[in-house]
Amino acid sequence: MAPAKLEAEDHQRDAEFNRILHGKSAEARGGFLAMRNKDAEAHKAAVDEYFKHWDNKSAEAETEEIREARRAEYATLTRHYYNLATDFYEYGWGSSFHFCRFAYGEPFHQAIARHEHYLALQMGLKENMKVLDVGCGVGGPAREMVKFAGVNVVGLNNNDYQIQRATRYAAREGLSDKLSFVKGDFMQMRFPDNTFDAVYAIEATVHAPSLEGVYSEIFRVLKPGGVFGVYEWLMTDNYDNDNPEHRKIRLGIEQGDGISNMVKVSEGLAAFKAAGFELLHHEDLAERPDEIPWYYPLAGSWKHMSSFKDVFTIARMTWWGRGIAHRFVGAMETIGLFPKGSQKTADSLALAGDCLVAGAEKKLFTPMYLMVGRKPE
């Protein structure tokens, strides 16, 4: 594959679009409460810009040219995906936008935090290190890293709305002195060489058009001897692109999760090494012999729930919970409280959920392929 051509950044344009689309909704509590009063015209523009990559493009008819078009617009695709999906994520999942493993009796949010702690442990994060969070979302993992390891975190994000929400949450928790957020494209970071003691990414670099490209940028900004740790979304090496069912699952995940170019485990490892890292550890944590599967909340599986604290989280993911949310979002859209296209976004997220579960059950997909590497001295 030829190196991906990088989109030109325009922070002023993005900030103005964010101001028009989201207004003061970044100050709302989150979830559905933040979805009110979005600008209808700007929201339609975001919907049109995002879904042009997916509408009328079936897995059967997919070509390399179609995939290349997505890669060429990776930054716009990702930015508008999170303009549309962030409020849904906070409603259904909280402020840490990632999956995790579960232990018996462990509440959902405790398991989410443990997954973050495990990455910090594998990387050897220490007090007052300067650490970069690549693709930080609304800052849930960054806040946890600060509290758990005492590090100073810079969160990098190309979506202004998420940066606003992350900044607000950090201030609310009294973490602003150790946590900041920067607008930028992780394929062309504006940090000088050798800036950070450590870098991590949690289910974010999957949005890159080229894993080697984003890993190489991470390598550049990392100090010699510094460590990079990543939980990567990858298709397993069981995935066969010539199998129509496999391809449909992969495309459903990509559409519902704003991904331009998901690749296989073998390609991810090759990209990690090609970027220059000394590979210290790699493992598919989804293959650990856990009694509770990582995807059980997404599947709405009551039989795997071992903490009553998670009743509402699981209920939202059941078929009837999704149905209620579908009808509610549709009703709010009809009466004008939610912008047009909200239900289409919700349906796309639901499709992704189904494909993620199918991919996991068929051993075709993992959201937690752990790679830890060091930049040579």
N, C-alpha and C positions, 0 to 999 in steps of 0.2 A: 504494500500500500504506500502511495506517495505521501510525503509529509503534509499534514493538514494546513491549508491556508488560513491564517488567523484573521478574525474579524477586527476591524478598526474599532477602538473604544471611543465612546462619546459620553463622558460622564454628565455633562451639562444636559444633553438630550434626555438621558435616562432619568436624571433627577427631576426634570420638568414633567416627564411622563408620569413618574411616580407621584408627584404633587397633584396632578390632575386626576389620576385614577384613584388613588387611595385617600387623598385628602388627609383628614385627621384620624383615619381608622387605625393607624399604627398605635394610637393611644388607647384604643378600646381594649377590653379585657382579653379578647382573642376568640377564635372559633367563629361561630355564626354571628356573634355580636359585632365582630369586626367587618362582616360582609355587607352591612347596611350602608347606604349612602355612598357607594362607589360611583364613579362617573360612568354613565351608561355608554357613552361614545368611546371613551378610552378602553373600557372593558371589552367592548365589541372588537376594537382594534387588536387587543391582546388575544382574544379568542380566535379571531381570523388568522392572525400571524402564527399562532401556535398550531392550530389544527390544519392549516394548509399542508403541513408535512404528513398528515395521517389520513385525512378524509379521502375516500375513494382510492386508497392504496392498500390493497389486501396483501396478505402474506404470500398468496399464490402468484400475484403479479409483481412482487417486489423485485427490483433490479439493483445492481450496484450503483447505477446512476442516481436512483432515488435515495439510496443511503449516502451517497456522496453529497447530495444537496443538503441533507440534514447535517452532515459533518461541517459543511461550508458555513452553515448558519448556527453552529453549536451555541454561541454565546446568546444570541437573540432567542433561540429556542428555549434555552435553560432559563433565561431571565423572565420570559413571558410565562413559562410553565409555573414558576414560583409566584408570579403576580396572580395567577389563577388558583393555585393549589395551596398556598400557605395557610389560609384560614381554615380550609378543610383538614389539613394536617393537624393543626392545633386543636381543632374540635375532636378529631378521632384518636390522636396519638399523644398529644402533649407537645413539649417544646424541644424534645430530642428526636430528630427525624431519622431514626434508624431502628433496626431490629436487634435482637439479642437472644442469648440462651436463657433458659429458665431452670431453676432448681425447685424442688418440691416445697410448697408453702411460701414461696417467694413472690411478693406482690410485683405487679408489672413495673412500676416505676423504680423499685429497688433493683430489679433485674436489669433494667436499662442502665442504671448508674453503675452496676457491677461490670457490665460490658465495657463501659468507659474506663473504669478503674483497671480492668485487666489489660487494656491497651497501654495505659500509663505504666503499669508494672512491667510489661514486656519491653517497653522503651527505656525504662530506667529513669523516668522523669524525677527531677530533684528540685528542691526549694529554690525559687527565684530564677530558674532557667527562663530564657526568652524563647517562647514556643509559638509556632504558627499553626493555626487551625485552618486548613485549606477547605473552603466550601462550608462555612460555619453555620449555615441556616440561621435560626433565630437565637443561637448561642447557648442552647441547652448543654451540649457536651463541654463547651468552653467554660461555662460557669462551674460545671462539676470538676473539670481538671484543675481549676484554680482552687476550689475548696478541698479537693482530695490531695493534690500534690504540691500546692503552694507556688505553682509556676505563674509566670506572667504571660498571658496569652494575647496574641493579635489574631483576630478572626478576619479572614478574607472572604468576600462575598461579592457577586456581581449583580445582586438584587437590592435596590435601595430600600424597599419596603421591609425586607428581612433585617437589614442593618438597623433601621429605625426601631424595630421591635426588639432586636437583640440589645441595643444600647439602652432602651428603656428597662428591660429586665435586669441588666447588669446594675443599673443605678438603683433599682428597687431593692436588690439584694445586697447593696453596699459593696459591690465588687469593681467599681469603675476605676479604682486605683491600680488594679492588676489586670484589667481586661479592656481592650479597645477593639474597634471594628473598622476595617478599611474596605473601600470599594475597589474592585479590580477583577481582572480576568486571570484565572490561574494558569492560563497558557502563556501569558506575557506579563508576569508580575513586575511591579515597579520597585521592588526592594533591591538594594545593592547585593552583590555577591557576598556570600559568607556572613549573612545577617543573623541567622537563628541557631540556637543551641539544639533544637529539636523541631521536627515538623510532624504533624499527624493529619490524617484525613479519614473521616468516618462516613462511608457510603456516599461520597461526594465526587470523587474523581471519575466515577463512571460517566459523568456528564461530559467528560473531555472527548474531543474528536479523535484523540490519539493518546493512549496511556503513556507511551514513550515520551511524547511531548510534554505532558504535565509532570511526569516523574523527573524529566530532565530539568524542568524549571525548579522543581523542589530541590533537586540535587544542587543547583546553582546557588540558591539562597541559603542553603544549609552550611554551617561552618564545618571545616574538616574535622572528622571525628564525631560529628553530630549524627543523630539517629532519626530515621523516618519510619513511622509505623502507619499502616493503612488497613482498614477493613474495606475490601473491594467487592463490588457486585460483578460476578462473572458467570457466564455459562460454563458448566462443567465440561470436561472432555468427553462426556457421554453425548453431548449435543451434536446433532447431525443436521447441518443446514439444508441438506437435500431431503430431509424428512418434513413433509408439510405440517404435521402436528407440532414438531419441535419449533419450526419457523414461526408458526402462529403464536405459540407461547412466548417466544422471544420478542416478537413484534408487539404483542399485547403489553408486555412489561415495559418495553421502550416507550410506547405511546402513552401509557398511563403514568409514566414516571419521568418524562422529559429527557429521554436518553437518545443521543444521536447515533451511538455506535458501540453496542455492548459486544465483548469478545470472550473467548474461552480462557480457561485457567492457564493453559500452556502459553497463550499469547500474553497474558498478564505477567507471568513470571519472566518471560523473555523481555518484555518491556522494562520491568524493574531492573533486570541485570544490564540491559543495554543503556539505561540511563547512567550507569556507573556505580550503583550501590553494591556493597558487599552484603550478600543475603545472609542474615543471621538466623532467621526463623521464618518458616512459612507453613501454613496449615489451614485446611478448611474446617472451621469450627462447627459448621453445620453437620459435619460428619462425626462429631463426638457422639458417643452412645447415650444421649440424654433420653430419659423417659418422656419428657415433655418437649415436643418439637418447637423449634424457634418460631414457626409460622402459626402456632395455635390461636393467638388473638386475631390474626387476620382471617383465619378460617372460622372464627366464631365458635370454637370448640369448647363447649361447657365441660366436657368430661376431663379436660386437661387443666381447668382452672382450679388452683389450690389455695387461693386467697379470696375471701369475700370482698376485699377492697377493689377487686377487678371486675365486679359485676357490670358496671356501666361501660367500662372499656370493651368488654367482650360483647355486651348487648349491642353496641353500635355496629359490630362487625358481623352479626348474624344475618341470615337472609331477610328476616323480618325487620331487624334494626336498620339494615340498608334500605329496605323498602319504605320504612317510615321516613328516613332521611331523604330519600328520593322524592317522595310526595311532598314533604315539607319544603324542600328547596324549590321544587316546581311551583308550589303554591306561592311562596314568597317571591319568586320570579314573576309569576302571573300578575300579582298585585303591585309589583314595582318596588318591593323592599329589597330584593336582591337583583343584581343586574342580569340582563339577558346573557345566556351562555353559562350561567352557574350550574344548571342541571346537566348540561353537556359535560362540563368539567367533572361533576360528581359521578356521572356514568362512566367516564373514562378512567377515573380512579378506581371505581368498582371493577371494571374490566381488568385493570392492572392487578388488583387484589386476587381475582380468580386465577390469573395467569401465574402470579407469584406462587400461589399454593400449588397449582398444577405442576409448575416447574420444580418445586421442592419435592413433591411426592414422587415425581418421576426421576429425581436425581439429575435434573438438567441444569439447575440454577442454584447459586449460593449468594447470599448478601454479606457474607462474613468470611471471605477468604483473607486470612491474616498474613501480611508480609511485613517483616521488620528488617531494615537494612541500615548499614552505616556508610557514611561518606568517608572514604579513605583519608588518612592524615596527609 
